[in-house]
């Protein structure tokens, strides 16, 4: 069984089994969460989707060149809010320490992996690293600061272009737009992979 399937199995088992009324309430909550996207979709299909268990990965430390392509992820129940699971205070505190201001509910798992787009492998992550003084926590906060600075540089450059009345179609505007794009591309290099490689998921 793959890594993610193990997590799905755990999250589904943690439900404790739903009654028919609970499943219907879950279904309605799922439709409400989808909003306008649910319009026109067959209700039987929505019913099936609402009962599908998925895993929500949250990047606490993105795999990037600056981190040696090593990332730390928190894996959560993607239906935690719909299931009205209790807040996980410890997981929320860990995310907060890593610079992620979010509220985490239900059980979570934390893991580390290496991914340079050519090779993917899962790495050890020990209980002793669940500390605000752990090196990866410090690196995660530095990473967020770097992204914030780059985002600020990009916004400042675009603001200057607007003030000077320069358009991307002009020679000067094109040069500055290219510089802005370069900043965005550089920042994007620190984003995690859109999805884990199939090989890694089977590890």
PyMOL commands that set and color helices and strands:
alter all, ss='L'
color gray80, all
select helices_A, chain A and resi 3-13+20-38+43-50+65-67+89-97+127-129+135-163+171-188+198-201
alter helices_A, ss='H'
color red, helices_A
select strands_A, chain A and resi 55-61+70-77+108-115+120-123
alter strands_A, ss='S'
color yellow, strands_A
deselect
rebuild
show_as cartoon
